[in-house]
Amino acid sequence: MAHRLLVRRFWTLSSKDLRCLPVSVSSSSSFSTSLQSARVPVLSRSRSLPRSLTHASPRRAVSFNVQDHDDFDDRVIKSELPVLVDFHAQWCGPCKILGPRLEKAVAKQKGRVAMAKVDIDDHTDLAIEYGVSAVPTVIAIRGGDVVDHFVGIKDDDELESFVSKIIGK
C-alpha cells in the first residue's frame, strides 16, 4: 500500500520536480521495481547539480550549539572573538523568547562576536562549572575569561547594548 502511494506521488511529479530528487535506490529493492513498473524516469547518478547550487557560497552561522566539553573548549574558550554563551533549556519559556532576540543582536555585529548555545539538560557539567543556577543565563567570554553576564530576559535595546559593550571592552 505504501509503495502504491509513493508511486502515485512520483507519477504526479513533473520531470522538472524529478531533477531535484537524489537517486540512491538500488536496482534490487522493491521500491525501485515499483518505480520501473510505473514507468517513472529515474535519474542517473552522474547527473550534476544545477549550476546555481554548485556555486553557492556557504553562509556563516550566527550561532552554534555546543556538542560537548571539548567542543566548548575549542569554539568558546580558544576563540579569537568574544563569545556570548546562552545557557538555556528546552522547557524554559523565557529562553525561547531570549534566544532569537540574542541571535538578532549578535547578527547585527556582522561577525565581530560569536554565540554559543548550551542546553543545561545536556551539558550539566558546563552549567555547574560556570555557576548557572537559573535560565536563561548569558555569559560573555573573551580570551577564555568571563567578562560579563546576565540572568533573565532583556529587551532588544538592552541586548544590543550588552553585545556592543562586550565587543568594545
GUVOTI-14734 format. One record per residue (C-alpha): residue number from 1; y, x, z. Coordinates in steps of 0.001 Angstrom, whole numbers, m for minus. Layout:
REM residues N
+-----+---------+---------+---------+
| pos |       Y |       X |       Z |
+-----+---------+---------+---------+
| NUM |       Y |       X |       Z |
...
+-----+---------+---------+---------+
REM end
This chain:
REM residues 169
+-----+---------+---------+---------+
| pos |       Y |       X |       Z |
+-----+---------+---------+---------+
|   1 |       0 |       0 |       0 |
|   2 |    2406 |    2800 |     894 |
|   3 |    1587 |    4533 |   m2376 |
|   4 |    2457 |    1383 |   m4302 |
|   5 |    5821 |    1155 |   m2551 |
|   6 |    6566 |    4784 |   m3332 |
|   7 |    5538 |    4378 |   m6955 |
|   8 |    7701 |    1273 |   m7211 |
|   9 |   10619 |    3209 |   m5697 |
|  10 |   10183 |    6066 |   m8171 |
|  11 |    9785 |    3621 |  m11034 |
|  12 |   13219 |    2130 |  m10314 |
|  13 |   14931 |    5536 |  m10182 |
|  14 |   16669 |    6693 |  m13313 |
|  15 |   15893 |   10054 |  m14858 |
|  16 |   19252 |   11294 |  m13533 |
|  17 |   18120 |   10489 |   m9964 |
|  18 |   14827 |   12298 |  m10520 |
|  19 |   16574 |   15569 |  m11367 |
|  20 |   17689 |   15839 |   m7733 |
|  21 |   14209 |   15444 |   m6284 |
|  22 |   12262 |   18547 |   m5238 |
|  23 |    8809 |   18932 |   m6689 |
|  24 |    6252 |   20342 |   m4309 |
|  25 |    3395 |   17939 |   m4890 |
|  26 |      15 |   19461 |   m5663 |
|  27 |   m1949 |   18040 |   m8547 |
|  28 |   m4923 |   17261 |   m6320 |
|  29 |   m3087 |   14900 |   m3977 |
|  30 |   m3455 |   11164 |   m4271 |
|  31 |     344 |   10862 |   m4345 |
|  32 |     505 |   12984 |   m7496 |
|  33 |   m2290 |   10912 |   m9033 |
|  34 |    m348 |    7751 |   m8263 |
|  35 |    2749 |    9197 |   m9916 |
|  36 |     812 |   10243 |  m13004 |
|  37 |    m802 |    6839 |  m13327 |
|  38 |    2625 |    5211 |  m13032 |
|  39 |    3880 |    7469 |  m15858 |
|  40 |    6834 |    8726 |  m13839 |
|  41 |    8155 |   12034 |  m15181 |
|  42 |    7646 |   14872 |  m12713 |
|  43 |    9958 |   17854 |  m12880 |
|  44 |    8608 |   21319 |  m13369 |
|  45 |    9132 |   23910 |  m10651 |
|  46 |   11021 |   26235 |  m12972 |
|  47 |   13994 |   23920 |  m13339 |
|  48 |   17095 |   25412 |  m11739 |
|  49 |   19680 |   23608 |   m9665 |
|  50 |   22749 |   22187 |  m11342 |
|  51 |   25469 |   24781 |  m11735 |
|  52 |   27732 |   23083 |   m9191 |
|  53 |   25113 |   23517 |   m6453 |
|  54 |   24092 |   27092 |   m7181 |
|  55 |   27588 |   28481 |   m6812 |
|  56 |   28618 |   26508 |   m3752 |
|  57 |   30247 |   28681 |   m1133 |
|  58 |   28890 |   28453 |    2399 |
|  59 |   31143 |   26529 |    4762 |
|  60 |   31880 |   28238 |    8038 |
|  61 |   30840 |   26171 |   11019 |
|  62 |   33441 |   25327 |   13641 |
|  63 |   30898 |   25287 |   16443 |
|  64 |   27291 |   26161 |   17132 |
|  65 |   24565 |   25117 |   19544 |
|  66 |   23251 |   27816 |   21848 |
|  67 |   19488 |   28224 |   21362 |
|  68 |   18552 |   30417 |   24338 |
|  69 |   19898 |   33069 |   26720 |
|  70 |   19592 |   35858 |   24108 |
|  71 |   21454 |   33738 |   21563 |
|  72 |   24178 |   33144 |   24163 |
|  73 |   24491 |   36896 |   24756 |
|  74 |   24655 |   37688 |   21031 |
|  75 |   27011 |   34921 |   19929 |
|  76 |   29205 |   34424 |   23002 |
|  77 |   29224 |   37488 |   25262 |
|  78 |   29243 |   40023 |   22409 |
|  79 |   31617 |   38022 |   20211 |
|  80 |   34777 |   39700 |   18971 |
|  81 |   36517 |   36310 |   19008 |
|  82 |   37341 |   34317 |   22115 |
|  83 |   34672 |   31646 |   22591 |
|  84 |   35020 |   28225 |   24193 |
|  85 |   31727 |   27239 |   25790 |
|  86 |   31283 |   23472 |   26081 |
|  87 |   28711 |   22689 |   28786 |
|  88 |   27605 |   19107 |   28122 |
|  89 |   24666 |   16704 |   28416 |
|  90 |   23272 |   14052 |   26067 |
|  91 |   23570 |   11360 |   28749 |
|  92 |   27226 |   12178 |   29539 |
|  93 |   29734 |    9678 |   28127 |
|  94 |   32871 |   11816 |   28629 |
|  95 |   31045 |   14739 |   26944 |
|  96 |   30605 |   12637 |   23809 |
|  97 |   34345 |   11981 |   23784 |
|  98 |   35438 |   15540 |   24572 |
|  99 |   33118 |   17328 |   22114 |
| 100 |   34686 |   16077 |   18853 |
| 101 |   38210 |   16488 |   20250 |
| 102 |   37467 |   20074 |   21243 |
| 103 |   35938 |   20821 |   17828 |
| 104 |   39072 |   19437 |   16177 |
| 105 |   41317 |   21670 |   18320 |
| 106 |   39153 |   24714 |   17525 |
| 107 |   39134 |   23888 |   13798 |
| 108 |   42946 |   23864 |   13759 |
| 109 |   42880 |   27540 |   14786 |
| 110 |   41182 |   28434 |   11461 |
| 111 |   38661 |   30988 |   12669 |
| 112 |   40637 |   32625 |   15488 |
| 113 |   38342 |   31111 |   18126 |
| 114 |   34680 |   30023 |   18196 |
| 115 |   32997 |   27186 |   20066 |
| 116 |   29546 |   27255 |   21628 |
| 117 |   27801 |   24111 |   22828 |
| 118 |   25372 |   24398 |   25728 |
| 119 |   23247 |   21415 |   26760 |
| 120 |   22821 |   21789 |   30530 |
| 121 |   19480 |   19983 |   30495 |
| 122 |   18059 |   22509 |   28019 |
| 123 |   19787 |   25584 |   29462 |
| 124 |   19981 |   25025 |   33201 |
| 125 |   19932 |   28785 |   33831 |
| 126 |   23205 |   29260 |   31911 |
| 127 |   24826 |   26334 |   33734 |
| 128 |   23856 |   27826 |   37104 |
| 129 |   24960 |   31317 |   36065 |
| 130 |   28443 |   30046 |   35166 |
| 131 |   28787 |   27715 |   38157 |
| 132 |   28764 |   24462 |   36223 |
| 133 |   28476 |   21631 |   38732 |
| 134 |   29840 |   18778 |   36603 |
| 135 |   30000 |   17967 |   32913 |
| 136 |   31893 |   18279 |   30713 |
| 137 |   32914 |   21805 |   31680 |
| 138 |   34626 |   24104 |   29190 |
| 139 |   34732 |   27831 |   29876 |
| 140 |   36765 |   30288 |   27790 |
| 141 |   35123 |   33694 |   27374 |
| 142 |   36779 |   36734 |   25841 |
| 143 |   35077 |   40113 |   25676 |
| 144 |   32253 |   38872 |   27887 |
| 145 |   34590 |   37797 |   30711 |
| 146 |   35545 |   34284 |   31791 |
| 147 |   39305 |   33960 |   31275 |
| 148 |   39851 |   30235 |   31947 |
| 149 |   38049 |   26925 |   32376 |
| 150 |   38484 |   23215 |   32967 |
| 151 |   36277 |   20354 |   34094 |
| 152 |   36523 |   16808 |   32788 |
| 153 |   38165 |   15219 |   29819 |
| 154 |   41570 |   16125 |   28387 |
| 155 |   43735 |   14552 |   25708 |
| 156 |   44322 |   16200 |   22319 |
| 157 |   47625 |   17872 |   23254 |
| 158 |   46148 |   19438 |   26400 |
| 159 |   43146 |   20704 |   24428 |
| 160 |   45324 |   22286 |   21741 |
| 161 |   47441 |   23902 |   24445 |
| 162 |   44307 |   25243 |   26184 |
| 163 |   42907 |   26671 |   22936 |
| 164 |   46255 |   28229 |   21964 |
| 165 |   46581 |   29815 |   25418 |
| 166 |   43121 |   31382 |   25101 |
| 167 |   43963 |   32890 |   21716 |
| 168 |   47325 |   34188 |   22947 |
| 169 |   46005 |   35936 |   26059 |
+-----+---------+---------+---------+
REM end
